[in-house]
């Protein structure tokens, strides 16, 4: 199991910090220490060299703070052309936010480069797109990414959140937390103002996110094992899930449990993707060949991270053969940290 961070990332509503030329390693370390684990980079044609320097600073800050897995979002300004595809692949970008106007647009982007099969795609919708078109895009996207000034209806954002997909936008912390979205932090005139504003917003999210967990959509289908886990979670400190693909974690998160989900995976990509899922703290392990040992180690690390105390009740979920269609096997039990 990798060394856990001293300061766990945000476990409820997530914050996304936009990295740009204002930032230095110290500012990025401040954001990591505050609990941010998701960082966006704005891509424009010709700026890949500058973005590479920003990415290098982020990795240095990650190493200095002892953080484990991060999620990066490449925010595409225009077309997702070869330069952007090359940057996304070479830097292991987890999420790519792309402008699309239809379901077909998004499917073409998702299939444009087989080297990006591990990336997840967030749809950037144009202003005033009809809801019926937007909902079709949400159905095939891995989430949404937009400025709250755009005319995107609550029906569309709710559909995204209720599907367990991240919905990243600007806005006030109270609205963001109550509607289950992720907060895209805003840059100010200088780095000092940005740091002060971002830190305050993050502190507000910590206080608001657990108070404002709304009910899950009644349309979400619940398996017997998921129902059992959610029932046990009502009297538990944590839900600890061993997952190969993250699918079981996303299904759990759809139901907005008030209990924090600790997602344990050997995959760096899976842990990175789950950094943007509300209510989840990913924990990377070196191996899951022995699920019971991996679960015991994860519980110990959860205590080390301050997520619970020895003896606290937890829901332990082990998912085997998760990546094989129709063969996933889930076991659910109550145990102690």
N, C-alpha and C positions, 0 to 999 in steps of 0.2 A: 504494500500500500504506500502511496506517495506521502510525503510529509504534508500534513494539513496546514492550512493557513492559520496564523494567530488570530486574524479577524475574518470570520466567515463572511461570504458575500450576502447581499440582501436576500432574505428567504421569502419575503412576500412579494410586493410589487417591485419590479425591476427598474433600474435606472440605466440609461445608455449615455455614455459620455462621448461627444464628438471630438476627435483628435484633429488638431490643425497646427499651423505654423506658430501659434501662440505658445504651444506647450513645450515644456522641457521634461527631462526625466523626473525632476522633483514634483512637478504638478501631476504627472501620471501616477507617481507613487502615492501622492495624497489621495487621489481618487480610489486607488486600490485599497489603501488603508481605511477609507471610509466605507468600503463594501461594494464598490462598483466592480462588476466582472464582465461587462459588455461595453465594447468600444466601437464607435463607427468612424470610418474614413471616407471622405467625400472624393469620389473619382471623377476627374474630368480628363478629356483627351490631352495627353502630353504631360500629365503631372505624376506619372508613375514613379519617377525618381524621387520626388519630394515625399510621396506616400511611403516609399520604401524606407526613407529616413525616419518618418514618424513611426512606422511599424518597428523599426530597430529600437527606438527609444522605448516603445511600449514593452517589448520583450526584455529590455534591460531593467525596466521598472518592475516587471513581473518577477524577474530573478532576484532583484534586490529585496523585494518585500516578502519573498517566499511564497507567493501565490501559486496555486496549482493550475487549474485550467481556466482559460478565458474564452469569451466569444467575441469574434470580430465581425462587424457588418461593413461590407463594401457598398457604399451608397452611390449608385450610378446616376450621373446627371443627365445623360442622354442615352445613346445606344450602347448596348453591351457588346462592344466590338472586341477584336483580337487582343488589343493592348490590355483591356480590362480583364479579359478571360485569363491571359497569361499572368497578370498580377494576382488574381484570385487563386489560381492554382499554385503558383510558386510560393505564396505566403500562407497557404492553408486556411484561407478565409472560410469561416463557418456559415455566414449568411451573406446573401447578395440581394440588395434592394434595387429592383429594376422598374422603370416606368412601363406600364402596360395599360392597354385600353380594352382588352378582350381576353377571354379564356385562351383563344388560339395564340395570341401574342405571348402569353406566359408559357404555354406548352412548347412553343418554338424556342424560347430562351432556355427553358429547363433541359431541352434536348440538344442544345447547340454544341456542347463540348463534353464528350464522355469522361474527360479528366476531372470534371467538376461533379461527378456523381455523388460525392459526399457532402456537397454544399446544399444549403436549403435556401429557397428563394422567397423573399418578401416582396409583395406587390405594392408598387407606388401608383395609386389611382389618380387619374386626372380630375381636375375640379369639375363638379357637376355631373359625374358619370351616373347614369340611371341605376337605381338599386338592383334591378333584375340582372343587369350586366355585371355589376360589382359583386353580387352574391355568387355568380358563376365563377368569377375569378377567385373569390375567397375559398370556394370548394376545392380548387386545385393548387392554390398557393400554400406556402408554409407559414404565412402570416402577412401582416400589413405594416407599412412604414409610411407615415405622412405627417404633414404639418397640420395642426388643429385648425388653422385658418382656412383650410380647404373644406369644401362642402361634401363631407362624407357622413352619411346618415348613421344614427345610433343603431338602426337595424343591421347595417353592414358590420359595424365594429362589434356588436353583440354576437353576431354569427361567428365572427373570427374568434372571439374570446371563448364562447361556448363550445367551440370545436377544439379547445385546448391549444390554440395557435397564438403566438405572440402578436400583439397589436401595438406597435411603437409609434408614439406621437408626442408632440409638445402639448403643454397645457398646465393647469394648476394641479398640485399634488392631490388635493382632496377628490377632484373629479377623476383623475387618473386611477387612484386607488379604488374608488367606489365602483368604477366601471371595468376593473380588471385589466387595464392596459399597462403598458410599460412607458415610463417617462423618458423622453428624449431631452436631456439637459440642454440648456441654451447657453451660448457663448455671450459674454459681455464685452465691454470696450477694452478691457485689459485682463490679463491672466489673474491678477489678484481679485478683481471683482467676480470673475468667473468662478474661481475657487470658493469664494465666500457664498455666492449664490447656489452653487452646486451642492456644497456641504449642507447648507440649510435645507435644501430640497430633499436631500437624502435622509436627513434626520426626520423631516416631516413624514417621508414615506415609511420609515421604520415604525413611527407611531400610528400611522393611519392604516397601513395595509392589512393588518390582522383585524382591526375593528370593522373594516369595510368589505369583508369578503361576502360578496353577494351570493344568492342561491344559484345553483347550476341550472341549466336549461332542462326542462322536463323531457325534452326530446332525446337527450343523451342515453344511449343504451348501456345498461349496467350488467356485467356478467356476475355470476354467483360469487366468484372470488373477489371481484372489485367491491361488491356489496358487503361481503364479510370484512374486508379490509377497512372500509369506511366506517362500518359499525364499531369495530375494535378501536379505530383511531379516535373515537369520541372520548375514550378514557386513557389515551396514550400520549406520551410526550412527543414521539416522533414516529414517522413511517419510514422504515429503511428498506429500500428496494434494490436487489441485485438484478441488473438489466444489461442485456447485450446490445440492444438497439435503441432503448429509450422509449419504445412504444408503450409499454405498460405504465411507465411514469406519466407520459402524456395523457393516457386514458384516466389515470387517477386524478391528475390535475384538472381535468375537465369538470370534476364535481366539486371543486373549490373547497377541499377540506381545510379546516382551521389548523390542523396539525401539519407541521413542516415535513416535507418529503425529502429524505436524504437519498439521492440516486447514486448507486455505486456501479461503476462500469470500468472495464479495462480499456475501453476505447477513448482516446483523446477527443476524437470528433464527436462522439455521443455526449461526452461530458461538456464539451464546448456548446453544442446545440442546446443542452438542457439549462445552461446558464441563463437563457432568456425565457424559460418557462416559469410562470408565476407559481410561487409556493415551493420551489425546488432548490435544494443546494446539492450540486453534483460533487462527487468524491471519486477520484480516479484510483483504481487499484492496479497492481502489477499483474495479477492473474486471478481468474475466477475458476480455475480447474477444480479447486476444492471450495464449493459454495459455502459450506458451513464455516470454514476458516475465514473466508472473505467476509462473511457476515459478522463474525466475532471481531475481526480487525476493524471493520467499519464502525461497529458500535463503540469500540474503544476510542477510535479517532473522533467520533461524535462527542464523546465526553471531553477529549483533549481540546476540541474546538469550542467548548462551552455551550454546546447545543442541548446538553442534558447532564444529569448527574448519575453516578453509579447507583443502580437499583431502580431507576426510572423505567416505567413500562413503555415498550415500543411494539409496533406492529412490524414483524419481520417477513418480508416477501422475497421469495426466490423464484425467478423466471428462467426456465431452461428451454432451449431450442426456440428462442424468441424470433430468431431470424428465419425460421423455416415456416412457410405459410401453412397454417392449419395444424401445426404440431407443438405450439407453445404450451408449456406446462408450468402452472403457477401454484405455489404453495404459500399459504398464509398462516402465521401463528403469532401468538403473543409471547413476548419474552422480555427480559430486563437488560438494561445497559450494563 
